[in-house]
Amino acid sequence: MKRTFILISIMMTFVYGNSQSTKTGLFDLSTVKVSEILSNTIRSDFGPAVIGDSIYFSSFRDEVIEKSDKELKAKEFYDLYKAAIDIYGNVVSARQPLEEFITRFHDGPVSWCARTGELFVTQSNYVNPLVKYQPFRNEEIKLRIVVAKKVKGIWTVVEDFPFNNAAFSVGQPAITVSGDSLVFASDMPGGFGETDLYLSIRKNGKWGNPVNLGSDVNTSGKDEFPFITGNSFPQRFLVFASTGHNSKGGFDLFFKKMNDPKGAVTQFHEPINSTYDDFAMTLPEKVEFGYMTSNRPGTGNDDIYKLTFDKDVDYEQEIVVVNGKNRKPIPGAMVNFCSRKTNMTGNDGKTSFIFKKNSVCNTTASALGYKDNVIVISIGIPKPGVILKDTISLDMIVNEKIVLKNIYYDFDRWDILPESAIELDRLVSFTKENPTLKVELSSHTDARGPQQYNLKLSQLRAKAAIDYIVSKGIDNSNVKGTGYGESQLINKSIAGQILTPAQHRDNRRTELYIPGFLSSEPVKQVIGDYSNGKSDHTRSYSSYKQNGSIFANNASILTNDSEFSLIMGSFKDTINANKFVQQLKADGIEAIVLNDSEPVRVGNKYNSYSQALKALDNLKSKSYIGWIIQGN
């Protein structure tokens, strides 16, 4: 048995963002599998909606299920229930009534807007309190839409939809992810059929007059149970049920692009549609499952079925860039993912990218003072709800010159240009990450002007760069500046060749040099005459004689009291985190929930990096992913 209302495709222009895709379908119909959920009763269960980690639906109370269909139709009404679902959409708990919505008459179905926290609920529209307790037939009761929000953890009705009317039904809401547009079914006068689909748009908190979706959507029959897809689909679709559009038998399910006025209404093929009534589909975000209702042979009169399918889902891959020696995160690193986009890591060394399943990507990470590293990230079909993460380690560059890009000077000047400050800030970040490290900056001029003048100018430029770095909180004993004048030109004039302005600008540069890291390598002399391109060690001062080697001992950066965590999964809540712990346990992997605030992490703690690395290798051998962080 079914209640009126279904949603059809929308030709209006109330689409809110998202780039378009060349794909025209919701998902690969050839991959669809249909199976009953465990909470179905011997009567009617219908109108599924996914809210968090639960499925909401309408059903009869346990104490009346054994009554005959005639008695149910004459005296009983639907109430709202919920049941917990796992990350694959399987029902994993007994159904529970939503006590806040237990009324004398109908409750449900519902539509949820995560952005606004609003639950749009269909209820019976009993306006006469004298009628409230009279048992009368279902079809004599009109429907209305109310809006509820959680107040102190309890669903509380905060608003009536302003176009509810005692003379006709308004129900089966479908809200967009933006919360600005509501599609609903109604038998209000002036429609094309028994029930039509209507659209109301909210502006400045006020709902606009309902607009009939027109004859391309509505038919002479019943058009009801709308649903609007969210951001994880390639395009925005309206899904609805209709007895028109050449349905196979009773209600069939259809879909249509919402932003395509000329697009046709498309009928779902088997196994979604059948010769029975098929209606009330919902397709949650970022997963490859959904639900629908059908009265095909099953447990009860109307049953809820889970759909599994292949969908063009966007997944998130997080990259953590760390120092290969001490495993500390590297902020400001540049990460190129799949040769498509380059992002910069934040203060936590992290950045993220969107990818498709079954992706294989060359991922390159680079950072000032470190050697570039390229890894191949191979992604199959990620588990729903799990954020994929990978770590890229970078080794420090030692005993090599690094040209600081964009540290340029104008002719006859030693001021730090605004564009140069950006690159120097990266050097500041690098030295703060490695506070015991000694670095040397070398400043160079072009060949225009006398040699002695250029030498003096380069010394002033080196000093300006050092002063800037020290002003940012870096210990001046860790940074040295040397002016080389024009003795080490990148571009030289050969046989009287005139250099271009760009070539002169390249000659005016600053280079970074990191003497042997964790080894006894001397740093360069700071004071001396380099006009002939050779170091003059006859002077009385050199940083090596003054300070000795960078590190007196070749001690490891990793201290004995360091703690590392192997993270196996990250979740929005502890419910799904605990479910994942049980899943790991079933596969012979011990894990715990490491924290209770978002993101909730699942994994284990270790006293050393080597222990965590060994555990990660074991985890990967069992086809799971993981990543290592310092601390938790």
N, C-alpha and C positions, 0 to 999 in steps of 0.2 A: 504494500500500500504506500502511496506516495502523496506528498503534499505539493501544491502548485508552486512554481517558480523555477526559472533556469536562466542562465546567462549566455548571451550571444556575443559575437565579436563586435568591437566598437570601431566605428569609422571616425569618431570625433578626434580632435587633436589634443586630448588631455594626456599626453605622454610626458613623463617627467624625467628627462635625461636619458643617458645610456647610448652608446654608439651602436649603430646598426650593423647587422651581420648579413652575409649573403645567404645564410641558411633560412629556409622558410618554415621549417617545422619546429615543434616544441622539443621533440627528441626522436631518436631512431625507433620508429614504430616496429621494426622487425625484431627488436630486442625485448619487447614488452612481455613481462610475465605477470600473471594475475593470481593472487592467492588470498583466501579469507584471513581476516585477523582473528585472534583468539577470543576477543571479548564479545563476539556476536552472540545474541540470544535467539530463542526460538520465535521471537516476534520481530519487530522492526527496529533496526539500528541504522541511522543514516546521518548525512550532513557532517562529514569529518572536517576538522580544522586542526592544524598543528600549531601549538603555542608552547614555545620552549621545548622541553623534552617530554611533552604530553600530547595526546590526541584528544580533542573534545568532540563529542557527538551527542545526538539525541536518541533517547530510548525510553522504554517503559520501565517503571519501577519493578523490582524483583517480586513484590507481593501481588502484582496484577498480571504477571506474564502468563500465568496458567489460564487466565480467562479466555473466553472465545473471542474470535475476531469481531463478532457482532457486539459483544459487551465492551470490548476495548474501544470500538468506534463510537459507541453511544455514550460512554461515561468516563473514559480514561484519556489522559493527555500525556504528551511527551515531556520528559525532563532532561536536563543537561547532565552528562557524565564526562569523566575523563579517565584516561589510563596512561601509565608511563610507557614510553617507547625508547628503544636503544638507538644507537647511531645508525643502524641499518633500517629503522622504521618498524621493527618488530615490537609488538605489544608485550611488555614484560611485567605487567602487574594486573591485578584484578581491577575492574572498573570501580570508580567511586563517584557518588553523586556530588554535584556542585550545590551545596546546601543553599548558597546565596540566591540561586535561581530556581529553587523548588517552589513553584507557585501552584495555584489550583488548576491552571490551564497550561497551554503549550509553552515550552521553552526550547529555543534552538530552531535552526542552526545558527552559527556565529561566524564572524570574520574578525581577524585580529590585525591591528596595526602596531608593530613594534616601535615605530618611530614616535608615536604619540601616546602609547600605552593604553589605547582605547580598544575595548571589546564591543563590537556591534552585535547585538543579540536580537533574534526574532522572538517575540512573545505574543500571546493572545491579547487582543485589544479590548479588554473588558472595561468599559467606561461607566457602566451602571452598577453601583455596588450591590443593588438588590438582585442583580442577575448573577453576581459572582459565584454564589454557592448553588446555583441551579444546574443540575446535570443536563446538558443539552448537546446535540450532535456537533461533531467537529466542524462540519462545513458551515454551521451557523455562526461560528466564531471568526471574526476578522483578525488579521495579524497586524502587528506594529513593530517598529524597530526602536530599541533603546540603546543608549551608549553607557557602558560601565567602565570604571577604572578601579584599580586596587587601592584601597585606603586602609593603611595599617594591615596590609596582607589580606584584606577581604574585598571581594568584588562588590562594588557599590554603584548603583545606577546614578549617573550624574546628569543625564540629559535625555530627553525624548526627541527623536527625529521630528523636526517641525512639520513634516508633511504626512504624519500619521493621520488617519481619518477613520471614524467609526463606521462610515458607509462602505468602505472597501479595504482590502488588505494591502499592506506595505510590508514586505519581509524579504528574507534571504539575502542579506547584505553582502557585498563584495567591496572591500576598501582597497585602494591602491597603497603601495608601500610608502608613498609620500603623505598619505592621510588626507589628500585634498579632493579626491574624487570617490564617489560612492555609486556603485551600480546595484540596483535592487529589482525585484519582481513585484508586479502589482496588477490587480484587476480593475484599476481605476477606469472610469469612463473615458472613451475616446481612443482606446487602444486598437490594435489590429486583430487581436485574438482574445482567447480566454484569459491569458495572462501575458503581459509584455515586460520587457526589460527597459528600465529608465536610468538616467544618469543625473546626479546632482553634484555640483562642484562647490567646494567650500572656499570662500574668500574672506579674509579678515575675520575668521571665526564664524561666519554666517553661511548657511547652506543655501545655494541657489535653487530656483524653481526646477523641478524634475523635467527632463527632456526625454521624450520617447526616442529610442535608438533607431527607429525607422523600419521600413518594410524589408530592407536588406537583412536585418537581424530578426525582427519579430515576424511571426507568421499568424495564420488564422487559428492555430492551435495554442498550445501552452509553451511558453518560453520562460525558463526559470533557472534556479540554482547557479548563479554566476560565480566566477572566480577569475581574478586578474593575476597574472604571473608577475614575479618580482624581478630584481636586477640581475639574477644569475642566469637568466635565459638570454639567448642571443637577441631576441626582440620581445616587446611587450605584447602579450596575447590575452584575449578574453576567451575563457572557456565557459561553456554553458550547456544546458540540456534543453531539448526541444522535441515536441511531437511532430513538428513540421520538418522542412528541409529534407523530405524524402527519408524520414527515419525508418529503420528496419522494423520496428515494432514498439509502440509506446514512446517513451523517452529514449533518445539517443544523445550522445555527447558530441559536441562540435567545438571548433575553435576558429579564431580569426585574429589577424594582426590588428592591434588597436590604432596604429598610426597609418593605416593604408585604406583610404576610403574606397578604392577600387578593388581591394582584395576580396576574394571569395570566402564564404563560410566553408570550412573543411570539416568533413565528417571523420571521426576516428574509426579506424578499421578494427577488425577482430584482433586480439581477444578483448579489447576494451568495449566495443559495442556488440550487442547480441540481439536476438529476436525478443529479448525481455526488456524491461525498463532499466536503463543505465543512466545515472545522473549523479550530481553532487560530487564533482572532482575537485581535489585540492592538490597543489604541487608546491611543497615547501622549497625554501631557498637553499641553494648550494648542496643539494643532495640528489641522489639518483633513485629516489622513490617518491611515491605519492599515494593518494587514496581515492577511491570512488565508491559509489553505492550502486547496488543492483539487486533486482528481485529474481535473478536467474537461480536455478536450483542450488540451494545452500542450506545453512543452518536455520535461517528464519525467513520471514516474509520479505524483509529488506535486509541485506547484509552489507557490511563495509569490507571492501577488498583492498589489499595493498598492491600497488603497481611498482615494479622494478624495471628500469630501463637504462639505456645509455643516453646521457645528455651532454650537451656542449657546455660543461661546467667550467667556470673560472676557479682555479685553486690558487692558494697563496704559498709562495716559497720564501722563507726567510733565510738570509745569508748573514752569518756572523763572521767578521774578519778579526783575527786575533794575531798577536805577536807570537811567532813560532817558538821563541825561547821561554817566555813567561806566561803565555796563554792569556794575556790581558787583551781586552778589546781595543781595536784601533779606530778611533773616531776620524772622520774626514777621509776615509778610504773610498776610492772609486770602484764600483762593481758594475761590470757589464754582463748582462744576463742574456744568453741566447743570441748575442750579436744584435740585439734589438734596442735595448735601453740601458743607459748608464745612470746609476743612483749613487748618492754619497751616503756613507754610514753616519749614524748619529753618535752621540756621546757614548752610547752603549756598544758601538761597533756593529750595529745591526742595520740592515735595510731589507726590503721585501719586494717581491715581484709577483705578477700574476702570470700564470701559465696554464696550459691545457694538459690533460692527462696524456700519458704515453709520449712524453717529451724527452728529448735528449739534447742537452744544451752545453756548449762550451761557456764556462763562466770565468771571467777574468777579474781579479782583484789587484789593485795597485794603490800604493800610498807612499807619500814622501818618506825617503829614507829606507824603503823596503824594496826587495825584488818583486816584480810582478809574479803572480801565480795563476795558472790556468788549471781548472779542474773540470771534469765532465760530470754533469749532474744528469742522471738517468732516472726518470720518473715514470712509474707505471700508472696504476689506478689507485690514488690515495684513499685511505679509509675516511669516510665522512666524519667531519668534526675535528680531524687532526691537522694541525698546522705543520707543514713540512719545513724542516730546517737543515741547513748544512753549514759547516764551519770551514773557512778558508784560512790557512796559516800563511803568514808572510815572514820571510827571513830578512833580517836587517842587511843593508848593503854596507860592506866594510872595505876600506882601502881603495875605494873608487870615488871618483868625483861625480857629483850629482848636480846638474844645472837646475837652479831654482827658476822655474819658468815664471816669466812676467816680472822678475826683479830687474827692471830696467831703469836707466837714468837718462835724462836729457843731456845734451852736450854742455860741458862746463858746469854741471850741477851735481850735487850729491844728496838732494832731498829724496826722501822716500815717497814715491808716487802712490796715489790711492790704489792703483791696480797692483802695486808691489806689496801693499799691506796684506792683501788676501793670501799671497803665497807665503809671506813671512808668518802669518797667523798659523799656517799649516806647520811651519817649522816650530813655532811655539808649542803647538799641540804635540808634535813629535817629541820634543825635549821634555815636556811634562810627563809624557808616557814613560820616558826613560830618564828619570831624574839623575842617575849616576853617570850618564853618558857625556863624554866630551866631544864637542863638534867644532869645526873650524869653517868660517866663511871666508871665501876669497873673492875679492872684488877686482874687476878688470875694466879697462877703458878701451876706446878705439884708438887708432893710430894718429888721429889728428891732434896737433899740438906737440910741444917739446916733450921728450921722454921724462925728464925730471918733473915737469908739470903734471904729466899723466900719472906718474907714480904717486905724487902728493894727492892728486884728485882721487885716485883709487883708495888710498888710505882713509880719506875723509868719507868715502862711500861705505867702506867696510865698517867704519866707526858708526855711521848713521844706522846701518842695519843692526849692529850689535846693540846700540842704544835703544832701538825700537824693541828688540827682543827682551832686553832686560826690563824695559818699562812694563812688559806684560807679566812680570813676576819670575823670570828665569834668572837663576844665580849666574852672575857675570863671570864667575870662576869656571863655569862649564862651557862658555862660548868664547872663541877667539876670532879676531878679525885680521885679515892680512890683505894689503893692497899690492897688486902685481903690476899696476900700470898697463902698458901696452905690450908687455913681454910675452904674453900667451894668447895671441890673437886666434880667433876661430877662422876669420876671413882675412887673408892677406892680399895686398896688391902685388900682382906679378907683372913685371915688365911695364910698369907705369899704368896698369889697369886701374880705372876709377871705380871704387866700390860704390854700391848703391846705398841709399839711406838705411834700407833694411839690414844690409850687411854690417854697416857701422853699428846699428842698434844691437845686433847679435853679439858684436864684440864687447859692447857695454853690458856686462853680465855679472851675476854673483853666483858662485858655486858653493856647494856644501860638501864637506869632506868629513867622513867618520873614520878615524883611525881604528885599527884592529880591535873589534869588539871582543871582549873576554880574552884578549891576548896582549902581550907586552910589546905594543907598537908605539913608537914615539909620535907625538903630535907635531905638526909643522912649527917651524920657527915663526914667531909673530913679528919681530922687528928685524929688518934687514933690507939690503938693496937688491931688488930683483929685476932691475932694468935690463940686465943681459939675459934674463930667462933662467938664471941659475941661483940656487939658494946660497947665501953667504953665511956660513956658520962661524965666521971669525968674530961675529958680534958676541957681546957678553951674555945675552939673554936668549933662551929658547924655552918654549913651553915644556919640552921634554926634560931639560935640566932643572927647570923650576918646579915642575909638578910630578915628574916621573911618569910611569905608564898610567893608562887610564884606570886599570884595576890592579891593585897590588897582588891580589890572588885570583886565580881562575875559578871563582866560586860560582855555583849554579844560582840562577835567578829564583828558581823554585825553592821556597823555604819549607822546612819540615812541617810547619804547622798549617800549610796550605790545605784547603778542603775543596774537592771537586765534586760536581754533581753530574751524573749521566741522566739526561732528560729523554724520556721515551715518548712523551705526548704532552700536549698543552690544551687545556679546555677552558670553557667559559664558566663552568660550575663544577662543584664537587660531585654531583650526581653522576655525570658522564665520566668524570675522572675515576671514580670508584668502579664504574662499570668496566673501564679500560683496564684497571688493576686486575679485575677478575678474569678478563679476557687473556691478559698476559699470563696469569697464574695457570689457566687452562693449557697454555702452550709451554709450561715449565719455566716461566720467567718470573722471578720474584721482583716486586716493585711496590712502592708506597706512594701515597699522595704527599708531596713535599710541602705544600702550602695550601691555604684555603681562600686566598684572594685571587682575582683574575689578573693574569692567566694562571689557572690552577695547573700545576705541573705534576706529572707522574714520572717517577724514576727512582734512583738510589744515590746515596752519598758515599764518597770514598776519601781516604786519607791522602792519596797521591794521584797524580795525573796518570801514571802508568797503570794503576789499578783500574781507573775509570776507562782507560783506553782498551784494556783487556776485556772489560765487561761490554764495551761497545762492539768489539769484534764478535763476541758471543751473541750479542743481540742481532747483529746483521746476519749471522749465520742462520738465524731463524726467521729471516725475511722481514724483520722490523727495522725501523729507522731510529736514530737517536743522535744526540749532540751533547757535547761536554761544555760545561761552564764552570768558572771558578766561583765557589760559594754555592748558593741555591736560588 
